[in-house]
């Protein structure tokens, strides 16, 4: 028969183990709460949702009486001041105004992760209207971006002091909150989740600059193009006057402008003409450009009776129009607009 031997110190040892297990359990719950909050940060659609999440859910691992959250601009202006348990209404304007004053004070203080003491608040004249039901001590955690810029802050208020492990976890949460604020500003995630493709944006801007600049680059043109009289005269009609109307397909008429010189060769005789008026090139995308020209030199002082081609001489056209000649010609051929009528 065996006899159980009781050690008088075993009860104290078991109690010590139970206390240690309880402390470990509290710490693990706090750490799990931190991880869950950081996970939820990635799913918030906008900054107001992030603010409410912080002030209402931080008590998972850091009990407090009152929590404040705010964001700040590059110029140091305070935005989106949110206080736990306070909804923005007409009746809560004084409380939100107080929260804005606290945020501006801390933003200008340059403090890091700091325990706020009552004497620090009492030394600030602008904080003389501190609510009587809110403790004047707490923990301040600034939101610092990766570039070192101040993005906002978190203030947890309670009378009890803050343990070092909680301050370390709050530092970690402050970094996650700062990243989320910046990500929401850039549209990396959230309701307008849209990652900025800087390479694509730069390439698009460069392409637009090249296209815009091509309109200011003149290209010399000396080209033979198809053309015809706007109204073909009967075979027995007398010779035309010294001013005639022409039709020129748009692919060959990009360089036409008042003053452009034209040369027509008919029956081994050269006729020199000068453009007086031409229709807009946008209209001519789907129709031949109508050109009015006057004869400046011909063997008999009259316009040529008939012709099928002419030469545009000593003209200039923007590089963009010069490049468009091929696409315009192909589009007109696809639409069946290239055949003479």
C-alpha positions as CSV (number, residue, x, y, z in Angstrom):
1,X,0.0,0.0,0.0
2,X,1.4,3.3,-1.1
3,X,1.0,6.5,1.0
4,X,0.7,9.9,-0.7
5,X,3.2,12.3,0.8
6,X,2.0,15.9,1.0
7,X,4.5,18.7,0.6
8,X,3.5,21.7,2.6
9,X,5.0,24.1,0.0
10,X,3.1,22.6,-2.9
11,X,0.0,24.7,-2.4
12,X,2.0,27.9,-2.6
13,X,3.8,26.7,-5.7
14,X,0.5,25.8,-7.4
15,X,-0.8,29.3,-6.6
16,X,2.3,30.9,-8.1
17,X,1.8,28.9,-11.3
18,X,-1.8,29.8,-11.5
19,X,-1.0,33.5,-11.1
20,X,1.7,33.3,-13.7
21,X,-0.7,31.5,-16.1
22,X,-3.3,34.2,-15.5
23,X,-0.8,37.0,-16.3
24,X,0.3,35.1,-19.4
25,X,-3.3,34.7,-20.5
26,X,-3.9,38.5,-20.1
27,X,-0.8,39.3,-22.1
28,X,-1.7,36.9,-24.9
29,X,-5.2,38.3,-25.1
30,X,-3.8,41.8,-25.4
31,X,-1.3,40.7,-28.1
32,X,-4.1,38.9,-30.0
33,X,-6.2,42.1,-29.7
34,X,-3.3,44.1,-31.2
35,X,-2.9,41.7,-34.2
36,X,-6.7,41.7,-34.8
37,X,-6.8,45.5,-34.8
38,X,-3.8,45.7,-37.3
39,X,-5.6,43.2,-39.5
40,X,-8.8,45.3,-39.4
41,X,-6.8,48.5,-40.3
42,X,-6.2,47.0,-43.8
43,X,-10.0,46.7,-44.4
44,X,-11.2,50.1,-43.4
45,X,-12.8,52.1,-46.3
46,X,-11.9,55.6,-45.2
47,X,-10.4,57.6,-42.4
48,X,-13.6,58.1,-40.4
49,X,-14.0,54.3,-40.1
50,X,-10.3,54.0,-39.1
51,X,-10.9,56.7,-36.4
52,X,-14.0,55.0,-34.9
53,X,-12.2,51.6,-35.0
54,X,-9.3,53.0,-33.0
55,X,-11.2,54.9,-30.3
56,X,-13.8,52.2,-29.8
57,X,-11.7,49.0,-30.1
58,X,-8.4,49.8,-28.4
59,X,-9.8,48.6,-25.1
60,X,-9.2,45.1,-26.3
61,X,-5.7,45.3,-24.9
62,X,-5.4,48.8,-23.3
63,X,-8.2,49.7,-21.0
64,X,-9.0,53.5,-20.9
65,X,-11.6,56.0,-19.8
66,X,-11.5,58.1,-23.0
67,X,-9.7,57.9,-26.3
68,X,-8.9,60.6,-28.9
69,X,-7.8,60.1,-32.5
70,X,-6.9,62.8,-35.1
71,X,-5.0,63.2,-38.4
72,X,-2.9,66.2,-39.4
73,X,-1.9,67.8,-42.7
74,X,1.5,68.8,-44.0
75,X,0.9,72.3,-42.7
76,X,0.1,70.9,-39.2
77,X,-3.7,71.4,-39.4
78,X,-5.8,69.0,-37.4
79,X,-8.5,67.0,-39.1
80,X,-11.0,64.2,-38.2
81,X,-10.9,64.6,-34.4
82,X,-12.7,61.6,-33.0
83,X,-13.5,60.9,-29.4
84,X,-14.7,57.6,-28.0
85,X,-18.4,57.5,-27.3
86,X,-19.0,61.0,-28.9
87,X,-20.9,61.4,-32.1
88,X,-20.6,64.7,-34.1
89,X,-23.9,66.6,-33.2
90,X,-24.8,70.1,-32.3
91,X,-24.8,69.1,-28.6
92,X,-21.3,67.6,-28.7
93,X,-19.6,70.6,-30.4
94,X,-17.9,71.8,-27.1
95,X,-16.4,68.3,-26.5
96,X,-15.1,68.0,-30.0
97,X,-13.7,71.6,-29.7
98,X,-11.9,70.5,-26.6
99,X,-10.6,67.4,-28.4
100,X,-9.2,69.7,-31.2
101,X,-7.4,71.9,-28.7
102,X,-5.8,68.8,-27.1
103,X,-4.8,67.5,-30.5
104,X,-3.2,70.8,-31.5
105,X,-1.3,71.0,-28.2
106,X,0.2,67.5,-28.6
107,X,0.9,68.0,-32.3
108,X,3.0,71.1,-31.5
109,X,4.7,69.6,-28.5
110,X,6.9,67.3,-30.5
111,X,6.5,64.5,-27.9
112,X,7.0,60.9,-28.8
113,X,5.4,58.0,-26.9
114,X,4.8,59.8,-23.7
115,X,2.8,59.3,-20.5
116,X,0.8,62.5,-19.9
117,X,0.8,63.8,-16.4
118,X,-1.8,66.1,-14.7
119,X,0.8,68.9,-14.3
120,X,1.5,68.9,-18.0
121,X,-2.1,69.7,-18.7
122,X,-2.5,72.2,-15.9
123,X,0.4,74.2,-17.3
124,X,-1.4,74.7,-20.6
125,X,-3.8,77.7,-20.4
126,X,-5.6,76.7,-23.5
127,X,-6.6,73.4,-21.8
128,X,-8.2,75.2,-18.7
129,X,-11.7,74.0,-19.7
130,X,-10.7,70.3,-19.3
131,X,-13.9,68.2,-18.6
132,X,-14.2,67.3,-14.9
133,X,-15.2,63.7,-15.6
134,X,-12.1,62.9,-17.7
135,X,-8.7,62.0,-16.2
136,X,-5.8,64.4,-16.8
137,X,-3.3,61.6,-17.3
138,X,-2.9,59.2,-20.1
139,X,-0.7,57.9,-22.9
140,X,0.1,59.8,-26.1
141,X,1.2,58.0,-29.2
142,X,2.0,60.1,-32.3
143,X,1.4,58.7,-35.8
144,X,4.8,59.1,-37.7
145,X,5.0,58.2,-41.3
146,X,8.0,56.4,-42.8
147,X,9.2,59.8,-44.1
148,X,9.2,61.2,-40.6
149,X,6.2,63.4,-41.2
150,X,3.5,63.8,-38.5
151,X,0.2,62.1,-39.7
152,X,-1.9,62.4,-36.5
153,X,-2.0,61.0,-33.0
154,X,-3.8,58.8,-30.4
155,X,-4.4,59.8,-26.8
156,X,-5.7,57.3,-24.2
157,X,-6.8,58.9,-20.9
158,X,-7.1,57.1,-17.6
159,X,-5.9,57.7,-14.0
160,X,-3.9,54.4,-13.8
161,X,-0.3,54.4,-15.1
162,X,0.7,52.5,-18.2
163,X,2.9,49.4,-18.1
164,X,5.9,49.2,-20.4
165,X,4.5,46.3,-22.5
166,X,1.4,48.3,-23.3
167,X,3.5,51.2,-24.4
168,X,5.5,49.0,-26.7
169,X,2.3,47.6,-28.2
170,X,0.9,51.1,-28.6
171,X,4.1,52.0,-30.5
172,X,3.5,49.1,-32.8
173,X,-0.2,50.1,-33.3
174,X,0.8,53.7,-33.9
175,X,3.1,52.6,-36.8
176,X,0.3,50.5,-38.3
177,X,-2.2,53.3,-37.9
178,X,0.2,55.8,-39.6
179,X,0.7,53.4,-42.5
180,X,-3.1,53.1,-42.9
181,X,-3.6,56.8,-42.8
182,X,-1.0,57.3,-45.5
183,X,-2.3,54.4,-47.6
184,X,-5.8,55.9,-47.5
185,X,-4.5,59.3,-48.6
186,X,-2.7,57.7,-51.6
187,X,-5.7,55.4,-52.4
188,X,-3.6,52.2,-52.0
189,X,-6.5,50.6,-50.2
190,X,-9.9,51.6,-48.9
191,X,-13.1,52.6,-50.6
192,X,-11.1,54.2,-53.5
193,X,-8.5,51.4,-53.5
194,X,-6.4,52.2,-56.5
195,X,-2.6,51.8,-56.5
196,X,-0.8,54.6,-58.3
197,X,1.3,53.3,-61.1
198,X,4.0,56.0,-61.2
199,X,5.8,54.4,-64.2
200,X,2.6,54.3,-66.2
201,X,1.6,57.8,-65.2
202,X,5.0,59.2,-66.1
203,X,5.0,57.4,-69.4
204,X,1.5,58.7,-70.2
205,X,2.6,62.3,-69.4
206,X,5.7,61.9,-71.5
207,X,3.6,60.6,-74.4
208,X,1.2,63.5,-74.1
209,X,4.1,66.0,-74.0
210,X,5.5,64.4,-77.2
211,X,2.1,64.6,-78.9
212,X,1.6,68.2,-77.9
213,X,5.1,69.2,-78.9
214,X,4.6,67.6,-82.4
215,X,2.1,70.3,-83.2
216,X,4.9,72.8,-83.0
217,X,7.4,71.0,-85.1
218,X,7.1,72.1,-88.8
219,X,7.7,69.5,-91.5
220,X,8.6,70.7,-95.0
221,X,6.3,69.2,-97.6
222,X,6.9,68.9,-101.3
223,X,4.6,66.1,-102.4
224,X,2.6,65.0,-105.4
225,X,-1.1,64.3,-104.5
226,X,-4.3,63.4,-106.3
227,X,-6.7,66.3,-107.0
228,X,-9.5,67.2,-109.3
229,X,-11.8,70.1,-110.2
230,X,-14.7,70.7,-107.8
231,X,-17.0,70.7,-110.9
232,X,-15.8,69.0,-114.0
233,X,-16.8,71.1,-117.0
234,X,-18.3,69.5,-120.2
235,X,-15.8,68.5,-122.8
236,X,-16.8,71.4,-125.2
237,X,-16.9,74.0,-122.4
238,X,-14.5,77.1,-122.8
239,X,-11.4,77.2,-120.6
240,X,-11.9,78.1,-117.0
241,X,-11.1,81.5,-115.4
242,X,-8.0,82.4,-113.5
243,X,-9.7,81.3,-110.2
244,X,-10.8,77.7,-109.7
245,X,-12.1,75.3,-107.0
246,X,-10.3,72.1,-106.3
247,X,-11.0,68.9,-104.3
248,X,-8.0,67.3,-102.6
249,X,-8.2,64.1,-100.5
250,X,-7.3,64.9,-96.8
251,X,-4.3,62.5,-96.7
252,X,-2.6,64.7,-99.3
253,X,-4.0,68.0,-98.1
254,X,-2.7,68.2,-94.6
255,X,-0.2,70.9,-95.6
256,X,-2.6,73.2,-97.5
257,X,-3.1,76.7,-96.1
258,X,-3.7,80.1,-97.6
259,X,-0.6,81.1,-99.6
260,X,0.5,77.5,-100.4
261,X,1.9,77.1,-103.9
262,X,0.5,74.4,-106.2
263,X,1.9,73.1,-109.5
264,X,-0.2,71.3,-112.1
265,X,1.3,69.7,-115.2
266,X,-1.1,69.2,-118.0
267,X,-0.1,68.3,-121.6
268,X,3.5,69.0,-120.8
269,X,2.6,72.5,-119.6
270,X,3.1,73.8,-116.0
271,X,0.5,75.8,-114.2
272,X,1.3,77.6,-111.0
273,X,-1.5,78.3,-108.5
274,X,-1.7,79.8,-105.0
275,X,-4.2,78.7,-102.4
276,X,-6.6,81.4,-101.3
277,X,-9.0,79.4,-99.1
278,X,-9.2,75.8,-97.8
279,X,-11.8,74.1,-95.6
280,X,-10.9,73.0,-92.1
281,X,-8.9,69.7,-91.8
282,X,-11.3,68.2,-89.2
283,X,-14.2,68.5,-91.7
284,X,-12.1,67.0,-94.4
285,X,-11.5,63.7,-92.4
286,X,-14.7,62.3,-94.0
287,X,-14.7,64.4,-97.2
288,X,-12.2,65.9,-99.7
289,X,-10.8,69.3,-98.7
290,X,-12.3,72.1,-100.9
291,X,-9.6,74.5,-102.0
292,X,-10.0,77.7,-103.9
293,X,-6.9,78.7,-105.8
294,X,-5.9,81.4,-108.3
295,X,-3.6,81.0,-111.2
296,X,-0.4,82.9,-110.8
297,X,1.5,81.5,-113.8
298,X,0.3,79.6,-116.9
299,X,1.2,79.5,-120.6
300,X,-2.0,81.2,-121.6
301,X,-3.1,82.9,-118.4
302,X,-6.0,80.5,-117.9
303,X,-6.5,77.6,-115.4
304,X,-5.9,74.0,-116.6
305,X,-9.0,72.5,-118.1
306,X,-8.6,69.1,-116.3
307,X,-6.1,67.3,-114.1
308,X,-5.8,64.3,-111.8
309,X,-2.8,65.3,-109.7
310,X,-1.0,68.3,-108.4
311,X,2.2,69.0,-106.6
312,X,2.2,70.9,-103.2
313,X,5.4,72.9,-103.2
314,X,7.4,74.7,-100.4
315,X,4.7,74.1,-97.7
316,X,5.0,73.2,-94.1
317,X,2.7,71.1,-91.8
318,X,2.9,70.2,-88.1
319,X,4.6,66.9,-87.5
320,X,1.4,65.5,-86.0
321,X,-0.5,66.2,-89.2
322,X,2.3,64.7,-91.3
323,X,2.2,61.5,-89.3
324,X,-1.6,61.3,-89.5
325,X,-1.6,61.1,-93.3
326,X,-1.2,57.3,-93.4
327,X,-4.0,56.6,-90.7
328,X,-6.4,59.0,-92.4
329,X,-5.8,57.4,-95.8
330,X,-6.4,53.9,-94.3
331,X,-9.5,55.0,-92.5
332,X,-11.0,56.6,-95.6
333,X,-10.2,53.5,-97.6
334,X,-11.9,51.3,-95.0
335,X,-15.0,53.5,-95.0
336,X,-15.0,53.6,-98.9
337,X,-14.4,57.3,-99.1
338,X,-11.2,57.2,-101.1
339,X,-12.7,56.6,-104.6
340,X,-13.3,59.7,-106.7
341,X,-16.8,60.7,-107.3
